[in-house]
Amino acid sequence: MNRLIGLLAITFILPVVAVAQGEPQHAQKPPERGQKAPAPAAKRAPASAERGVGNGHIPAHGPAPARAPKQATPTPHAAAPTEPAPAQNAAAHNYQDQPGHPAAPHVHAENDTWVGHSSGRNDPNYHLATPWEHGHFSGAIGAQHVYRLHGGTYDRFDVGGVFFQVAPADIGDCSDWVWDSDDIVFYADPDHDGWYLAYNVRLGTYVHAMYLGS
């Protein structure tokens, strides 16, 4: 009788042991239907993770016309302010709006924002007594037309047989241009008659440039 009871006990115990041994020790319960499996924590991109300035980016368009700043009402009998020299103007402004961006006027690569083109039509730095004195540049301008610099400097630079001159107020903004190899793109200046905007593809900065002819 005792032998029969022992055999019956073994018969019931063996299937339980087999099932227990077949289960993985670290198995995770699968998500129930309609629930998402837990995802690994996403790494947050740093605040400065944007496309930056320059590095080959070409803006799809030029700047929009700027809103002219309000002119202060002069005080009666007040002396007229002395206009600073172009060199002083060039050194005074700083358009570094984000860490790592240049102090010179520049274009944001992620959204083609033209930083620094905000002084409006009445900016005396770009007033010309005779706009288009040497005529208009006959070459194509805009994002699809890249020109290579072929020498010269800010007062007369060559883009393949035709010449331009940087506005005196902008001379300090092109001190790091390489005048015999940088690529530039010309855009229309919507505010200042007689000037184009010359954009440096490598640096992402730009200056006002006057066409001088060939």
PAZAPA-4460 file (N, C-alpha, C; in steps of 0.05 Angstrom, whole numbers, plus 32768, in hexadecimal, padded with zeros to 4 digits):
% residues 214
    n_x    n_y    n_z   ca_x   ca_y   ca_z    c_x    c_y    c_z   seq   type   mol
   8011   7FE8   8000   8000   8000   8000   8011   8019   8000     1      M     A
   8026   8019   8010   8038   8030   8012   8046   8034   7FF7     2      N     A
   804E   801E   7FEA   805B   8020   7FD0   8049   802D   7FBB     3      R     A
   802F   8026   7FBC   801B   8031   7FA9   8018   804F   7FAD     4      L     A
   8017   8058   7FC7   8014   8075   7FCD   802D   8084   7FC3     5      I     A
   8045   8078   7FC6   805E   8085   7FBD   805E   8089   7FA0     6      G     A
   8055   8074   7F90   8055   8076   7F73   8042   808C   7F6A     7      L     A
   802B   808E   7F77   8017   80A2   7F6F   8022   80BF   7F75     8      L     A
   8030   80C2   7F8A   803C   80DD   7F91   8050   80E5   7F7D     9      A     A
   8062   80D2   7F74   8076   80D8   7F60   8069   80DF   7F46    10      I     A
   8053   80D2   7F3E   8045   80D8   7F25   803A   80F4   7F24    11      T     A
   8031   80FF   7F3B   8026   811A   7F3C   803D   812F   7F3D    12      F     A
   8053   8129   7F4A   8068   813D   7F4E   8078   8142   7F35    13      I     A
   807E   812D   7F25   8090   8130   7F0E   8086   8145   7EF9    14      L     A
   806D   8147   7EF1   8064   815B   7EDE   8068   8178   7EE9    15      P     A
   8064   817B   7F03   8067   8196   7F0F   8084   819F   7F0D    16      V     A
   8096   818C   7F13   80B3   8192   7F12   80BC   8199   7EF6    17      V     A
   80B1   818A   7EE2   80B9   818E   7EC6   80B0   81AA   7EBD    18      A     A
   8098   81B2   7EC4   808E   81CC   7EBC   809F   81E2   7EC9    19      V     A
   80A6   81DF   7EE2   80B6   81F3   7EF1   80D1   81F6   7EE4    20      A     A
   80DE   81E0   7EDC   80F8   81E1   7ED1   80F8   81ED   7EB5    21      Q     A
   80E2   81EB   7EA6   80E0   81F6   7E8B   80DC   8214   7E8A    22      G     A
   80D4   8221   7EA0   80D0   823E   7EA0   80EA   824C   7EA3    23      E     A
   80F0   8260   7E92   8109   8270   7E96   8108   827F   7EB0    24      P     A
   811F   8282   7EBC   8120   828F   7ED6   811A   82AC   7ED5    25      Q     A
   8121   82BA   7EBE   811E   82D7   7EBE   810A   82E0   7EA9    26      H     A
   80F6   82D0   7EA3   80E3   82D7   7E8E   80D2   82EF   7E98    27      A     A
   80CD   8302   7E85   80BD   831A   7E8C   80A1   8316   7E81    28      Q     A
   808E   8320   7E90   8072   831E   7E88   806E   832F   7E70    29      K     A
   8063   8325   7E59   805F   8335   7E42   8049   834A   7E47    30      P     A
   804A   8360   7E39   8035   8375   7E3E   801A   836B   7E35    31      P     A
   8005   8372   7E44   7FEA   836B   7E3D   7FE2   8379   7E23    32      E     A
   7FCF   836E   7E16   7FC5   837A   7DFD   7FBA   8396   7E02    33      R     A
   7FC3   83A9   7DF1   7FBA   83C4   7DF4   7FCD   83D5   7E04    34      G     A
   7FE2   83C9   7E0F   7FF6   83D7   7E1E   8011   83D6   7E0F    35      Q     A
   8020   83EC   7E12   803A   83ED   7E05   8050   83E2   7E17    36      K     A
   8063   83D4   7E0B   8079   83CA   7E1A   808A   83E2   7E24    37      A     A
   8095   83E0   7E3C   80A5   83F7   7E45   80BD   83FC   7E33    38      P     A
   80C0   8415   7E2A   80D6   841C   7E18   80ED   8427   7E28    39      A     A
   8106   8423   7E1E   811D   842F   7E2C   811B   844D   7E2D    40      P     A
   8126   8458   7E42   8124   8475   7E45   8133   8483   7E2E    41      A     A
   8125   8496   7E21   8131   84A4   7E0A   8145   84B9   7E14    42      A     A
   815B   84BC   7E05   816F   84D0   7E0C   8166   84EB   7E02    43      K     A
   8165   84FE   7E12   815D   8519   7E0A   8174   8527   7DFB    44      R     A
   816D   8532   7DE4   8181   8540   7DD4   8188   855A   7DE3    45      A     A
   81A2   8562   7DE2   81A9   857B   7DF0   819C   8592   7DE2    46      P     A
   8198   85A7   7DF2   818A   85BF   7DE8   8198   85CB   7DCF    47      A     A
   81B3   85C7   7DCD   81C2   85D2   7DB7   81C2   85C0   7D9E    48      S     A
   81B2   85AB   7D9E   81B3   8598   7D88   81A3   85A4   7D70    49      A     A
   81AF   85B6   7D62   81A3   85C1   7D4A   81B8   85C1   7D34    50      E     A
   81B0   85C8   7D1C   81C1   85C5   7D06   81D7   85DB   7D04    51      R     A
   81D6   85EE   7D16   81EB   8602   7D18   81EB   8617   7D02    52      G     A
   8203   861F   7CFA   8207   8634   7CE7   821C   862C   7CD3    53      V     A
   8218   8630   7CB9   822C   862B   7CA5   822F   860D   7C9F    54      G     A
   8248   8605   7C9D   824F   85E9   7C97   8242   85DF   7C7E    55      N     A
   8240   85F0   7C6A   8236   85E8   7C50   8218   85ED   7C4C    56      G     A
   820A   85F6   7C61   81EE   85FC   7C5E   81EA   8615   7C4D    57      H     A
   81D6   8614   7C3A   81CF   862A   7C29   81B2   8632   7C2F    58      I     A
   81AC   864A   7C38   8190   8652   7C3D   817F   864F   7C25    59      P     A
   8167   8646   7C28   8154   8643   7C12   814A   865E   7C08    60      A     A
   814C   8673   7C18   8142   868D   7C10   8152   86A3   7C20    61      H     A
   814F   86BB   7C16   815B   86D2   7C24   8149   86DB   7C3B    62      G     A
   8151   86F0   7C49   8142   86FA   7C5F   8129   8709   7C56    63      P     A
   8115   870B   7C68   80FE   871B   7C63   8105   8738   7C69    64      A     A
   80F6   874B   7C5E   80FB   8768   7C65   80F9   876C   7C83    65      P     A
   810B   877B   7C8E   810C   8780   7CAB   80F8   8796   7CB2    66      A     A
   80EE   8795   7CCA   80DE   87AB   7CD5   80F0   87C1   7CDE    67      R     A
   80EC   87D8   7CD4   80FE   87EF   7CDC   80F9   87F6   7CF9    68      A     A
   810F   87FA   7D08   810B   8802   7D24   8100   881E   7D26    69      P     A
   80F1   8823   7D3B   80E6   883D   7D3F   80FB   8852   7D44    70      K     A
   80F9   8868   7D37   810C   887E   7D3B   8105   888E   7D53    71      Q     A
   8119   8893   7D64   8115   88A4   7D7B   8110   88C1   7D73    72      A     A
   80FE   88CE   7D81   80F8   88EA   7D7C   810F   88FB   7D87    73      T     A
   811C   890B   7D76   8132   891B   7D80   812A   8931   7D93    74      P     A
   813A   8936   7DA7   8134   894B   7DBA   813B   8966   7DAD    75      T     A
   812A   897B   7DB0   8130   8995   7DA4   814A   89A0   7DAE    76      P     A
   8159   89AB   7D9B   8173   89B7   7DA0   8189   89A3   7DA8    77      H     A
   8182   8989   7DA5   8197   8975   7DAC   81AA   8972   7D96    78      A     A
   81C3   896D   7D9C   81D8   896A   7D88   81D3   8950   7D78    79      A     A
   81D8   8951   7D5F   81D5   8939   7D4E   81E9   8924   7D56    80      A     A
   81E1   890A   7D59   81F4   88F5   7D61   8209   88F1   7D4B    81      P     A
   8221   88EB   7D54   8237   88E6   7D41   8235   88C9   7D37    82      T     A
   8235   88C5   7D1D   8233   88AA   7D12   824D   889C   7D15    83      E     A
   824D   8884   7D21   8267   8876   7D25   8273   886D   7D0B    84      P     A
   828D   886B   7D0A   829B   8862   7CF3   8294   8845   7CEC    85      A     A
   8296   883D   7CD3   8290   8821   7CCB   829F   880C   7CDC    86      P     A
   82B8   8811   7CE1   82C8   87FE   7CF1   82BC   87FA   7D0D    87      A     A
   82B2   8811   7D18   82A6   880F   7D33   828C   87FF   7D32    88      Q     A
   827C   8804   7D1C   8264   87F5   7D19   8269   87D7   7D17    89      N     A
   827D   87D0   7D08   8283   87B4   7D03   828B   87A6   7D1D    90      A     A
   8299   87B5   7D2F   82A2   87A9   7D48   828C   87A9   7D5D    91      A     A
   8278   87BA   7D5A   8265   87BD   7D70   8250   87A7   7D71    92      A     A
   8246   879D   7D5A   8230   878A   7D5C   823A   876E   7D62    93      H     A
   8228   875F   7D6E   822E   8743   7D74   8214   8733   7D71    94      N     A
   8213   8722   7D5D   81FA   8713   7D58   81FC   86F6   7D60    95      Y     A
   820D   86F0   7D74   820F   86D5   7D7E   81F6   86CF   7D8F    96      Q     A
   81E2   86C3   7D83   81C9   86BF   7D91   81C8   86A4   7D9F    97      D     A
   81DB   8692   7D99   81DC   8678   7DA6   81FA   8671   7DAA    98      Q     A
   8200   8660   7DBE   821C   8657   7DC2   8226   8649   7DA9    99      P     A
   823D   8651   7DA0   8249   8644   7D88   8242   8652   7D6E   100      G     A
   822F   8665   7D6F   8229   8674   7D57   823B   868C   7D54   101      H     A
   8240   8696   7D3C   8253   86AC   7D38   8247   86C6   7D41   102      P     A
   8259   86DA   7D47   8250   86F4   7D4E   8247   8704   7D35   103      A     A
   8250   86FC   7D1E   8248   8709   7D05   822B   8702   7CFE   104      A     A
   821E   8712   7CED   8204   870A   7CE3   8205   86EE   7CD6   105      P     A
   81F2   86DD   7CDB   81F3   86C2   7CD2   81D7   86B6   7CCD   106      H     A
   81D6   869E   7CC2   81BD   8691   7CBC   81BB   8677   7CCB   107      V     A
   81A5   8672   7CD9   81A1   8658   7CE6   819B   8642   7CD1   108      H     A
   81AB   862D   7CD2   81A7   8618   7CBF   818D   8608   7CC2   109      A     A
   8182   8607   7CDB   816B   85F6   7CDF   8151   8603   7CD5   110      E     A
   8151   861E   7CD2   8138   862B   7CC9   813C   8643   7CB8   111      N     A
   8155   8648   7CAF   815B   865E   7C9D   8153   8679   7CA8   112      D     A
   8157   867D   7CC2   8153   8697   7CCF   816C   86A8   7CCB   113      T     A
   8168   86C0   7CBF   817E   86D2   7CBA   8181   86E4   7CD3   114      W     A
   8195   86DD   7CE3   819B   86EC   7CFC   81AB   8705   7CF4   115      V     A
   81A3   871C   7CFE   81B2   8735   7CF9   81A7   8747   7CE4   116      G     A
   8195   873D   7CD3   8189   874E   7CBE   816F   875A   7CC9   117      H     A
   8173   876F   7CD9   815C   877A   7CE8   815C   8798   7CEA   118      S     A
   816F   87A5   7CDE   8172   87C2   7CE2   815E   87D3   7CD1   119      S     A
   8153   87C7   7CBB   813F   87D5   7CAB   814B   87E7   7C96   120      G     A
   813A   87F3   7C87   8142   8803   7C70   8151   881C   7C77   121      R     A
   814E   8826   7C8F   815A   8840   7C96   8175   883D   7CA3   122      N     A
   8181   8826   7CA2   819B   8822   7CAE   81B0   8832   7C9E   123      D     A
   81BD   8846   7CAB   81D0   8857   7C9C   81E8   8848   7C92   124      P     A
   81EE   8831   7C9E   8206   8822   7C95   8203   8818   7C78   125      N     A
   81EB   8816   7C6F   81E7   880B   7C54   81D9   881F   7C41   126      Y     A
   81DA   8838   7C49   81CE   884C   7C37   81E2   8854   7C22   127      H     A
   81DA   8854   7C09   81EB   885B   7BF2   81DF   8874   7BE4   128      L     A
   81EF   8887   7BDF   81E6   889F   7BD0   81DD   8897   7BB4   129      A     A
   81EB   8884   7BA8   81E4   887A   7B8D   81E3   885C   7B8D   130      T     A
   81CC   8850   7B95   81C9   8833   7B94   81CD   8828   7B78   131      P     A
   81D9   8810   7B76   81DD   8802   7B5D   81EF   8813   7B4A   132      W     A
   8202   8820   7B56   8214   8832   7B46   8222   8822   7B30   133      E     A
   8228   8809   7B34   8236   87F9   7B20   8224   87E5   7B13   134      H     A
   820A   87E9   7B16   81F6   87D7   7B0A   81F0   87C0   7B1C   135      G     A
   81DE   87AF   7B13   81D6   8797   7B21   81E7   877F   7B19   136      H     A
   81EC   876D   7B2B   81FA   8755   7B25   81E9   8744   7B12   137      F     A
   81F4   873D   7AFB   81E5   872E   7AE6   81E5   8710   7AEB   138      S     A
   81F4   8707   7AFE   81F4   86EA   7B04   81DC   86E2   7B14   139      G     A
   81D7   86C8   7B15   81C0   86BE   7B24   81C6   86BF   7B42   140      A     A
   81B2   86C4   7B52   81B5   86C5   7B6F   81A1   86B2   7B7C   141      I     A
   81A5   86AC   7B95   8193   8699   7BA3   81A0   867F   7BA9   142      G     A
   8191   866E   7BB6   819C   8655   7BC2   81A8   8642   7BAD   143      A     A
   81A0   8643   7B94   81A9   862F   7B80   81C3   8638   7B73   144      Q     A
   81CE   864F   7B7B   81E5   865B   7B6C   81FC   8661   7B7F   145      H     A
   8210   8650   7B7F   8226   8653   7B91   823E   865D   7B81   146      V     A
   824C   8671   7B8C   8263   867D   7B80   827C   8678   7B91   147      Y     A
   8293   8673   7B84   82AC   866F   7B92   82BC   8689   7B92   148      R     A
   82C6   8691   7BA9   82D7   86A8   7BAB   82F2   86A2   7B9D   149      L     A
   82FB   86B6   7B8D   8314   86B2   7B7E   8329   86C7   7B85   150      H     A
   8329   86D1   7B9D   833D   86E4   7BA5   8332   86FF   7BAC   151      G     A
   8345   8710   7BB4   833D   872B   7BBD   833A   872C   7BDB   152      G     A
   832B   8740   7BE3   8325   8743   7C00   830B   8752   7C03   153      T     A
   8305   875B   7C1B   82EA   8767   7C1F   82E4   877F   7C0E   154      Y     A
   82F9   878F   7C05   82F4   87A7   7BF6   82F1   87A1   7BD8   155      D     A
   82F8   8789   7BCF   82F4   8782   7BB3   82FA   8764   7BB1   156      R     A
   82E5   8754   7BB0   82E9   8737   7BAE   82DD   872C   7B94   157      F     A
   82EA   8717   7B8A   82E4   870C   7B6F   82D4   86F3   7B72   158      D     A
   82BE   86F1   7B62   82AE   86D8   7B61   82AD   86CD   7B45   159      V     A
   82C4   86CF   7B38   82C6   86C3   7B1D   82C4   86D8   7B07   160      G     A
   82D3   86ED   7B09   82D3   8702   7AF5   82C1   871A   7AFB   161      G     A
   82B1   8719   7B10   82A2   8730   7B19   82A9   8735   7B36   162      V     A
   82A5   874E   7B3E   82B0   8756   7B58   829A   8763   7B6A   163      F     A
   829E   8760   7B84   828C   876B   7B98   829D   8778   7BAE   164      F     A
   828F   8789   7BBD   829C   8796   7BD4   828A   8793   7BED   165      Q     A
   8296   878D   7C03   8288   878A   7C1C   8282   87A6   7C28   166      V     A
   826A   87A9   7C33   8263   87C3   7C40   8276   87C9   7C56   167      A     A
   827F   87E2   7C59   8292   87E9   7C6E   8289   87E0   7C8A   168      P     A
   8270   87E2   7C8F   8266   87DA   7CAA   8268   87BC   7CAF   169      A     A
   826C   87AC   7C99   826C   878E   7C9C   8288   8783   7C9A   170      D     A
   829C   8793   7C98   82B8   8789   7C94   82C0   8776   7CAA   171      I     A
   82B9   877D   7CC3   82C0   876B   7CD9   82B2   8750   7CD9   172      G     A
   829D   874E   7CC9   828D   8735   7CC9   8298   8721   7CB5   173      D     A
   82AC   8728   7CA5   82B7   8715   7C92   82D5   8712   7C95   174      C     A
   82DF   8717   7CAD   82FB   8715   7CB2   8305   86F8   7CB0   175      S     A
   82F3   86E5   7CB3   82FB   86C8   7CB2   82F4   86BB   7C97   176      D     A
   82EC   86CB   7C83   82E7   86C0   7C69   8301   86B9   7C5B   177      W     A
   8301   86A4   7C4B   8318   869C   7C3B   8312   86A6   7C1F   178      V     A
   8320   86BB   7C16   8319   86CA   7BFE   8320   86BC   7BE4   179      W     A
   832E   86A6   7BE6   8335   8698   7BCD   8329   867C   7BCB   180      D     A
   8317   8675   7BDD   830C   865A   7BDB   82F0   8657   7BE7   181      S     A
   82E7   8669   7BF8   82CC   8666   7C03   82B6   8667   7BEE   182      D     A
   82A0   8659   7BF3   8289   865A   7BE2   8275   866E   7BEE   183      D     A
   8269   867E   7BDD   8255   8691   7BE7   823C   8690   7BD5   184      I     A
   8226   8699   7BE0   820D   869B   7BD1   8202   86B8   7BD5   185      V     A
   81F8   86C4   7BC0   81ED   86DF   7BC1   81CF   86DE   7BC4   186      F     A
   81C4   86EF   7BD5   81A7   86F2   7BD8   81A0   870F   7BD5   187      Y     A
   8188   8715   7BCD   817F   8730   7BCC   817C   873C   7BE8   188      A     A
   8183   8755   7BEB   817F   8763   7C05   8164   8771   7C03   189      D     A
   8150   8769   7C12   8135   8775   7C0F   8133   8791   7C1A   190      P     A
   8148   879A   7C29   8146   87B4   7C37   8158   87CA   7C2D   191      D     A
   816F   87C2   7C22   8184   87D6   7C1C   818A   87D7   7BFE   192      H     A
   8182   87EB   7BF1   8186   87EE   7BD4   81A4   87F0   7BCE   193      D     A
   81AD   87E1   7BBA   81C9   87E3   7BB2   81DA   87CD   7BBE   194      G     A
   81CE   87BC   7BCF   81DE   87A7   7BDD   81D2   878B   7BD7   195      W     A
   81E4   8778   7BD7   81DC   875C   7BD8   81E5   8751   7BF3   196      Y     A
   81DB   8739   7BFA   81E5   872B   7C12   81F5   8714   7C08   197      L     A
   820F   8714   7C0F   8222   86FF   7C08   8224   86EC   7C20   198      A     A
   821B   86D3   7C1C   821B   86BF   7C31   8231   86AB   7C2D   199      Y     A
   8241   86A7   7C42   8258   8694   7C42   824E   8678   7C49   200      N     A
   8250   8665   7C37   8245   864A   7C3B   8254   863C   7C51   201      V     A
   826D   8640   7C53   827D   8632   7C67   8277   863C   7C83   202      R     A
   8275   8656   7C87   8272   8661   7CA1   8255   8667   7CA9   203      L     A
   8243   866A   7C95   8228   8671   7C9B   8223   868E   7CA2   204      G     A
   8238   869F   7C9E   8235   86BC   7CA3   8231   86CA   7C89   205      T     A
   8228   86E4   7C8B   8223   86F3   7C72   822A   8710   7C76   206      Y     A
   822F   871E   7C60   8235   873A   7C60   8225   8748   7C4A   207      V     A
   8223   8762   7C4B   8218   8772   7C35   822E   8776   7C21   208      H     A
   8228   8772   7C07   823D   8774   7BF2   8232   8784   7BDB   209      A     A
   8242   8796   7BD1   823B   87A7   7BBA   8248   879C   7BA1   210      M     A
   8239   879B   7B8B   8243   8792   7B72   8255   87A8   7B65   211      Y     A
   826D   87A1   7B5D   8280   87B5   7B51   8283   87B2   7B33   212      L     A
   8279   879D   7B28   827C   8798   7B0B   8293   8785   7B06   213      G     A
   829B   8783   7AED   82B1   8771   7AE5   82CB   8780   7ADF   214      S     A
***
